[in-house]
Amino acid sequence: MTTKLTHHHLSAEQVNDEHGTAIMLTQQDGIEEPQSVLVHPFQLRAVCEQFGIIASDTRAAKTIATLQRRMVGLRDRIDNLADWMANHSDHAHADLSYETTQLRALQDLAGEWCADFEEGLPEGFGEGPQQQTTPPECTSAPAAQASLL
């Protein structure tokens, strides 16, 4: 099976030779003879990684996992704050409608941002808000930030 891609006078075709699978890059620009080079897929990948065109799988996977973990942590904190505001804040003595509206908007955004990668996370990771019966405990900023990582 051969796969061929043509874009801007360059074609890339997957071929098999005596060394295995290779990529033949052929450039046809005008009426001159086409220029071709045969490269191994790992060579092509290494060149693209070197010039920052693509990230290596392990580096990309680590970055994605870190960002997912942080987004889920942020979403969970927003959910917990929204739950506390709805159930424990002092609505009788203060008009918190603006704060509650903004918090619900943040909650919607965080839920949307996390929705696409829920399937790839370990079971129980980032489950919805925990029901709290008391206000959250105050924590120093550095300790709170460390718990997000």
C-alpha positions in Angstrom: 0.0 0.0 0.0 1.3 3.4 -0.9 0.2 6.7 0.6 0.8 9.9 -1.4 0.5 13.5 -0.4 1.0 16.4 -2.8 1.2 20.0 -1.6 2.9 23.1 -3.1 5.0 21.2 -5.7 6.1 18.7 -3.2 4.9 15.1 -3.1 5.6 12.7 -0.3 5.0 9.0 -0.9 5.4 6.0 1.4 7.4 3.4 -0.4 9.1 0.1 0.5 12.7 -0.6 -0.5 15.3 -3.2 0.5 15.6 -1.5 3.9 11.9 -1.3 4.7 9.4 1.5 4.7 10.7 4.9 3.5 9.3 8.3 2.5 10.2 9.5 -1.0 10.0 13.3 -1.2 9.8 14.7 -4.8 9.8 18.3 -5.7 8.6 19.4 -9.1 8.9 23.2 -9.6 8.3 24.3 -13.1 9.5 22.3 -16.1 12.8 21.0 -14.7 13.4 17.4 -13.8 11.8 16.5 -10.5 14.3 16.2 -7.5 13.7 13.2 -5.2 15.2 12.1 -1.9 14.4 9.0 0.0 14.3 9.3 3.8 13.5 6.9 6.7 10.4 8.0 8.7 12.5 8.4 11.8 14.8 10.8 10.0 11.9 12.9 8.9 10.5 12.9 12.4 13.8 13.8 13.9 14.2 16.8 11.5 10.7 18.0 12.3 11.3 17.7 16.0 14.6 19.5 15.8 13.0 22.5 14.1 10.0 22.5 16.4 7.5 21.5 13.7 6.3 18.7 15.9 6.9 17.6 19.5 8.2 14.2 20.4 5.5 11.8 21.6 6.8 11.5 25.1 7.3 15.2 25.6 3.8 16.0 24.1 2.2 13.3 26.2 3.8 14.6 29.4 2.7 18.1 28.6 -0.8 17.1 27.8 -1.1 15.0 31.0 0.1 17.9 33.1 -2.3 20.4 31.5 -5.2 17.9 31.8 -4.4 17.4 35.5 -4.2 21.1 36.1 -7.4 21.9 34.2 -9.3 19.2 36.1 -7.9 20.6 39.4 -9.0 24.1 38.5 -12.5 22.8 37.5 -12.8 20.9 40.8 -11.9 24.0 42.8 -14.4 26.1 40.8 -17.1 23.4 41.4 -16.4 23.4 45.1 -16.5 27.2 45.3 -19.8 27.2 43.4 -21.2 24.6 45.7 -20.1 26.6 48.8 -21.5 29.9 47.4 -24.9 28.2 46.6 -25.2 26.4 49.9 -23.3 28.3 52.6 -22.7 31.9 51.6 -24.7 34.7 53.3 -27.2 35.6 50.6 -29.6 36.9 53.3 -27.3 39.9 54.2 -25.4 40.5 50.9 -26.4 40.6 47.2 -24.0 38.0 45.7 -25.9 37.7 42.4 -23.0 39.1 40.4 -20.4 36.9 42.1 -22.6 33.9 41.6 -23.2 34.6 38.0 -19.5 35.0 37.3 -18.7 31.8 39.2 -21.3 29.9 37.2 -19.8 31.2 34.0 -16.4 30.0 35.1 -17.9 26.7 36.1 -19.4 26.3 32.6 -16.1 27.2 30.9 -14.1 24.8 33.1 -16.6 22.0 32.4 -16.4 22.6 28.7 -12.6 22.7 28.6 -12.4 19.4 30.5 -15.2 17.6 28.6 -13.0 16.4 25.7 -10.4 14.6 27.7 -12.5 12.9 30.4 -12.3 9.5 28.7 -8.5 9.4 28.8 -8.2 10.0 32.5 -7.8 7.3 35.2 -11.0 6.2 36.9 -12.0 8.6 39.7 -9.7 11.4 38.5 -11.3 14.8 38.6 -14.8 13.6 39.5 -17.3 16.4 40.1 -17.5 18.6 43.2 -17.4 17.0 46.6 -20.3 18.0 48.7 -19.0 20.1 51.6 -21.0 20.8 54.7 -18.5 23.4 56.0 -16.7 26.2 54.3 -13.4 25.2 52.8 -10.4 25.6 55.1 -8.2 28.6 54.5 -4.8 27.6 53.1 -1.7 29.7 52.5 -1.2 30.7 48.8 2.0 28.6 48.3 0.3 25.5 49.8 -2.8 26.0 47.7 -0.7 26.5 44.6 1.4 23.4 45.3 -1.8 21.3 45.6 -2.7 22.3 42.1 0.4 20.7 40.7 
